[in-house]
Amino acid sequence: MSQRFRAGRICGFGPVKFRFQHLGQHSLAGRARASIVPRMTGSSRFASEAEALAYMKTRAVDGSGFTRFAGIEPIKVWEGEAELTLALRPDLTQHHGYAHGAIIGLMADNACAWAAASVMGDVVTGSYTIHFLAPAKGERLRARGQVVKPGKRQTVVRADVWAESEGAAPILVAIAQATIVPVGA
């Protein structure tokens, strides 16, 4: 598929449609190419955003002992995007006082899985890769996941994890990419 897209053009990949957003251009061997990131539009497993959020609170938070113990709060789960927060507490940190890497991984994994679940239904993580960028020190973590490439058997999703404190700019502490598969696939 060509890398040339105009802002706002809608392209179909299977049952899911994307709206490509133009992020800028750079010259590559004398040819200008557009850098694009897909943004899902108009496709959800759920009838409403409220229904999706209620499902994730019941199924993914209340149904998972570790997620419930950590205190993860889903903020948005809709049309291939997910956002969740976690109030940091001392029992979730490592010996330097930063959020433990496992907790950051949990946030990234859940953001990816929940974004995929909003378009695929019940899912599990097939694999994920995480890159830690900065120490996660703050009052809370925020993770945002976005479907990059949906599919019937697997969906590729990316996530960013931020450390936040009142009165300070959020700090990007990790990025992740995951392959998510539907249960029963």
N, C-alpha and C positions, 0 to 999 in steps of 0.2 A: 504494500500500500504506500502510496506517495506520502512524503513528509510535508507536502505543501497543503496547508489548510488555512482558510481565512477565519478570523475570529467569528464565533457564532455558528459556524457550519455544523450541521448535525450529521453524524455518521453512524451507521448501524453496525453493531457487532452481535450477531445472533439476536436474542430477544431483548437485549439491552441497548439503549441508545445513549450516545455521548454527545456532549456539547464541548467542542474543542476551544480552548482559550489560548489565544496567541500570547506568548510570553516574551517575544523579542526575536531578533535576527542576528546572525553573525555570518561572516563570510567563510566559506569552506571551499578552498581551491577555486576562488573566484566566483562561486555560486552562492547566492543568499539562500539560507534554509530557515524555516520557521521552527522554533522550539515549542512543542505543544505538551500539554498535560490534559488528559481526558477528565471531564467532569460529568458524572452521570446525571441524566435528566429524565424524569417521568417514568421511572421503573422502580417498583417496590413490591415486596412480597406481601406487604401489609396495606390495609385500606387507608390508614391515616398515620401521621407521625406519632400521635398520641398512642395509638394501638401498638406500634412498633416499640415505643419506649416502655409501655406497660409490660409487653411480652419479655423484653430484655431484663427488666427488673425482676420479674417472676422467674423466668427460665434461667437466665445467665447469672444473676446475682444471688437470688434466694436459693437456687438449685446448685450452686457451687460453694462448698464450704470455705475454700481458700479465698475466693472473690468476696464472699460475705464477710469473712474475718478481716480482710484487708480494708474493707469499707469503701469499695469502689462505687461511685455514683454515675450512672449513665445520664448524660445531658442531651445527647442527640443520637438517634439511630434511624437513618432515613435515606432511601435512594442511593445506597452505596457509600454513605458517609456515617462515621460514628465519632462521638466526642464523649470522653469520660474524665472524671476527676477523682482524686484521692487525697484526703487530708493526711499529711505526713505526721507520724507519731514516732516516738523513740524506738518502739519495738519493730519498726520497718526500716531502720537505718543500720549502717555498718559501723565499724569502730572509729571512723573519722567524723561521724555525724551526718554523712550523706545518705540519701536513699539507697538501699541495697540494690545491686544490679538485678537481682531476681525480681524485685518489686518493679523496677523500670521495665524489665522484660515482660512481666505480667501486664503492665499497662499497654505496652506495644502490642502484645499478643491479643489482648482483649479488644483493643481498638481495631485491629485488622479483622479478627473473627466477627466482631459485631457489625462492622461495615459490610462484610460479605454476607452475613446472615440477613441483613436487611433486603438483599436481593435474591438469596438462594434458599433461605429457610434454615433449618437446623444444620450446623456445621461443626467441624473440628479443624484444628490446625495441622496441616501436613508437614510444614517446615517453616522456619523463619530465621532470618539473619538480622542481627542487631549491631549497630555501631554506636558506642558510647562516645559522646562528643565533649561533655563537660560534667563536673561533679553536680549531682542533683541535690542541692541544698535549698530549702525554702519551706513554705508553709503547706504547699500542696503540689501535686503533679497533675498535669493535664495532658491527655493523649488524644490525638486526632488521627483517625484512619480513613483512607479513601481507596475505593476499588480502582485499580489501574486497568485490569483486563479480566472481565468476567468470562465464565465458561460454564458448561454443563457439568463437567467432571472436576474442575478446579478453577479457582479464581485467584488472581494475583492482586495483593493489596499492599499499600505502603502506609506507614504511620510515623508521626513525629511525636516525641514526648518532651514536654516543657516543665521546668521547675518555676513556680510562681511564689511571690511574696507580696504583701501589701506595700504599695509605694515604690516598687521596683519593677523594672522591665522583665518580662518573662525570659528565661534562658533555655535555649534549645539544648537538651541534654542527650538525646538519642534519636536516631532514625532507624527504621526497620522496614523490611520487606518480607511478606509472608505468602505462602501458598496455602489456600484454604480449600477444603473439600467438603462437599455435602455429606451428611451422615447417610449411609446406605449406598454411597457411590462406589 
